[in-house]
Amino acid sequence: MAGVDVVIFHHAPHDDDPALVRLLAEARHELVRHQVGLFRRAGAARVEVLPGRDDTTTDAPGAGSFGERLARVVVQASIAHLVVMGSGAVARLTLGDARRLVDAAGAGTARRALTNNRYSSDVCAVSHAGLLRRLPRLPSDNALPRWLEECAGFTVAELPGRDRLALDLDTPLDLALLALAPGAPPAMVELVRERRIEVPRAGALRALAADPRGELLIFGRTGSRTLSWLERHVHCRVRFLAEERGLRASSPLAMRSSSMPGGSVPPPVRRPRATLGRLLDDRGPSALWHIVRELAGGAIIDTRVLMADRWGAEEDAWPSPSDRFASDLLRADDVSDPWLGELTRSAAEADLPIVLGAHTLVGPGVRVLLAGTPGR
């Protein structure tokens, strides 16, 4: 097997970061240490932890889009066989997963790739990595397998355990969810205990899920796999609103232009829109708990879809990471943005359980959170 390079893009913790931002960076730092060990044991020739995106200097190692950074690394380090990921990704990665990725990356010169999710990748092994020097300015790693398959002629396969590997650390709430999952890295569990981070209203949501008379609202970037699990594992009825899937992964740069009939120009990308967002726009963020009460007895809500509906798809226009993380933990007093603060307070003060979060919460987090439902 050829020598395989593993590249992990990582933002190191900084002392002047807000508390919750630093907590997430520390958690990712510990997770990177754990994953570096896995890849070394799996036989990787070299594991490099490189700076994450840094727009302050155009020639800095972390400057530019994901596509630009990865292409630059491949050229500068003469990488031929690659596994690439960002810190915080695939938090439940095992030694067996690492071995499959290293083996796939090192398997000859055929154009083959292995990922946890071909439509929204978090880790990807690339066997003929020299071709990545042609990579366009992909905004994130999520769309990499699609570009490899549609534009570079690769055969893309998926790792087993797709649902397990979908759990990422994008917010401190995800750290609390990870600590509930079987096989969570001990360092992550210990960090949750030390910082006293927990999923708000978790017990009330489990009780609702166990009640045949109850109804639970799931809203956001989720899909049929989660719905299928819910149908098998909870007693309550489920109102399921899956919206804006592919918010991060559907980059036009990753799609083959010839897929349009007759070579026609693809239509402009529609800005994100969400039904719950339209209701909040009409009635105001403080009405969240009233809206939820009209639909169900509790809710698990992906607020990033609501932010994209209100401010657009680019995170730079959203409330700060510190505000978003505080909202996920229902700490309304720590949210400075007025709109998000009202939304958070509405959820926190509701007399029914409402949990706010990001993609992990409404995807793999649902299974972790509700796995302890009584009677299941």
N, C-alpha and C positions, 0 to 999 in steps of 0.2 A: 504493500500500500504506500502511495506517495505521501510525503510529509504534508501535514495539514496545519494551516494557521487558523487560530480562533481569534476573532476581533470582537471586543465588547466595548461599545461606546458608553461612556459613563460620566455623569456630572458628580464631581467630588463634593462632599459637604463643605460649607463655608461658615465660619463663625458668625458672620453678620447676616446670615439668612434668617428670616422669620422662623419662629419655633417649629411650626408644623412643616414648613418647607425643609428645614434642616432634619427633622425627624425622618421624612421620607428619604432624603439623601443618605442618611445614616443607614436606614433599612436596606436601601439598594446597595450601599457599600458592603454591608455584611453579606448580602445575597451574592454579590459579585465574587467575594472571597470564596464562598461555598461553591459557586459554579466553576470558578477557575480550577479548584481542586478536582471537580468532577471531570473536566475536560483533560486535565493532565493525566488522571488515572485512566481515561479512555484512550490515551495514546496520541494526543495532539502533539505535534512537534514544537509548537510555540503558541502561547496564549498571551495576547496583548490587550491591555485595558487602555483605551485611548480617550482623550477628552470628548465630551459631548458637544453639541452645537454651541458655538461662540461667535456671535456676529460682530464683536468689537474690533477684530482685526481680520482683514480679508485673507491673509496668508497664515493665520493660526491653524493648528492641527484640526480644530473643531469648527472651522469656518465653513459657511455655505450650507446648502441643502444636504440631506442624507445622501442623495445620489452623487453629488460633487465630492463629499468627504470620502465615500467608499471608493469611488474611482481613483481618487488621489492616493489613498492608502494602498490599493492594489498595485498601482504603478510604482510608488516609492519603495514598497517592500518586495516587489517582484513576486507577488502571491499567485500561485497556480491552483491551489486547493484551499477552499475557505469555508469557515463557519462564521456567520456574522449575526450579532444580536445587540440589543441595547440593554443597559442595566435596568433591573426591575422586571424584565420579561421572563416568561415561562418559570415562574417562581417555584413550581413543583417539579422541575426537571430532575430526573433520576440519572444514575450512572448508566443504566441501560439506554436511556434516551441519548445521552452524550456519546456513547459508543456508536449508536446508529448514525448520528450526525457525522462523526469523524469518519466512519467507514464510507458513508455516501460521498463525502467531500473528496476522499482519497481514492475513489474507485475509478482509475483510468482517466482517459481524456474525453470520454463521451459527455455530451451535454446533458447532465443530469443534476437535479436539485431535490432536496428534501427539506420540508418545512413542517411546522405544526399546523398551519392553516394556509392553503394556497390562495385564499381570497383576502386574508388579513394576517400576514405573517408577523411573527415576533422573533423567530430564529430560523435561519436558512443556511443549509449546506450547499455549496456550489462546487461542482467537480472540475469545471473548466473556467476558473475564475478570471483568467486573463481577459476574457470577453467583457468583464465588468468595467474595463477602462472606457467602454462606449456608453456606459450608463448615463441616462439623461438626469435632469435635476429633479429626481423623485423627492417629494417633500418628506417622506418617512420610509421606513423599511417595510411597512405593511403591504405596499404594492410590488415589492421586489419579485416574488414568484410569478405574478401576472406578467411583468415585463420579460422575465426569463422565458416564459412559455409562449407569449404572443409575439414578442419582438425579437427574441434571440434564439428561438428554436430549441429550447430545453424541454426535456420531459420532467415534469414536476410530480413528486409523490409526497404523501403526508405521513408523518409519524403516527403510530398508534397512540391512543390516549389524548385525542384532540381536545376533549372537554377539560381534562385535567390540566393540560398545558395552556389553556386559555387564561389562567389566572395570572394576571400581571400586577405589579405594584405601581399604580399611577396616582395614588392618594393614600394618606395614612389609614383611611377606612379599609382599603384593600389589605393592608398589613394585618388589621384585626380579623378580616375574613380568612387570610392565609393561616393565621394562628389556630383557626377552628378546623382546618383541613387535615385529614389523615396524612402522616408523613411530612408535615411541615418542618423545614429546617429548624433545629433547636434554637439557634441564635435569633430567629424571627419570633418564636414563641416567648423567649426570654425578654426581648425588647418590648413586646406588647405588655408583658407583666410589669416591667420596670416603668413604662410610661403610662400605664393604666389607660390604654386605648381599647375601646370596645365598640361593637356595632350597636347603635342606639335602638331601643325598642325590640331587640331580638327576641326576647321571651314572648312578648305580645304578638309578634308576627308568627311565631311557631304555634302559639295557641290558636290564632286565627286559621292557620293552615290546617290544623287538626279538627276544625269545626265544620261538619257537613252543611251547616246552615250559613256559613260565612262566605264572603267573596273577597278575593285579593286582586288588586290591580297591579299589573306589571307593565311598565312603560319604558320604552327606549330602544337601544341598539341590541336587540335580542332576536332569537329566531326559533325555528321549529324544533330544534334539538332541546332547547329549554322547555318549550311548551310540552313536548312529549314526556320529558322527565316529570314535570308538574302533574300531568294527567295520571302518571303512575304512582306518584309518591306523596301527594297531599290529598286531604279529604275535602277541602273547600272548593267552591267554584272559582274559576280564574277568568278575569277580564284581561285580555292580552293585547296590548297595543305596541306592535313592533314598528319602529320608525327610524329613519335615517341610518340604516345599516350601511356600512361602507363610507361613513362620513370621513374617515381618515384613509381608507384603503383605495378608494375609487379615483386614482389619479389618471387623467387622460393621457399623461406621458407614458403610462404602462400599457396602454391599449394599442393594438395594431390598427393603424389608420386604414388599412385595406379592408377592415371588417365592415366599413360603411358601404352600402350598395352603390356600385357605380363610381366609387371613389369620392362620393359626396362629402361635404364638410359636415362634421358632427354638430348637432345642435348645441347651443350654449348650455353650460352646466347650471341647472336650477339651484337657486340658493336653498339652504335647508329650511324646511317647514315641518311643523308638528301640530297635530290636533290639540293636544293639551296646551301647547304654546299659544295657539290662537285663542283658546278660552282665557288664558291668563292675560293675554294682551287686551282682551275685552273687559275682564272683570278685575284685573290687578293681581299682583303676586300674593297679597294677603288673603286672597280667596282660595288659595290652594286647598286647604283642608275642607272647605265647603264643597269644592268640586269633587274631591276624592270621596267625600261622604255621599254625594249623589250617585257615585259609580260603584263603590265597594266599601268594605269595612276596614280597609288598610291598603297600603301601597308601597311598592318598591319602585323608585323613580330615578331614571338616568337624567340628571339635571344638565349634562353637557348638550343633550339634544335641545333642551329649553334655551340654553345660552346660544347655541347655533341658530335657533329660530329667531332669537331676539337681536343678536349682534353679528351674525354671519358665521361662517365655518372656521375662520382664522382665530386661533386662541389668543393672539395678541390683542384682539378687541374685547375679550371677555374680562370679567373681574379677575383680580390677581390670583395666582396659585394659593396664596395664603387664605384669601377669602373663600375660594372653592373648597379647600381642605377643611376649613372651619365649618362651612355649611354642611359638608358630608357628615360631620360629627354632631350636627345640630347645635353648634355653638353660635347662636345668632348674635350675641353681643360682640363677638370677635370678627364679624363680617362688616367691612366698611362700605361696600357697595350698597346703595339704598335698595335697589330692586332685589338683589340676591338676599339681602338682610331680611326684607319683608317675607320673601318666600321661605326662608329658613325658619323664621319665627313662627310662621303659620304652621309649618310641619312640627316644630318642637312643642308648640302649645296645644296641638290638636288632641282631642280626647279619643283618637283612634291612631294606631301605629302607622307612621309614614317614615320611610327611610330614604334618604337622598344619597346619590353617589354617581359613579361614572360607569363605563362600559362593563368592568369586571363585576360590579354589583348586580346588574340585570342579566349577566351571562352566567359564567361559572359560579359567581357568588351566590346566586339563588340556591343552587344545590348545596353549597357548603352551609349557608345560613339556615336552610329549612331541613337539612338532613336529620336534625334532632327532633323533628316533629313527632309528638307522642303518637304511638300506634303505628309508626312506620319504621 
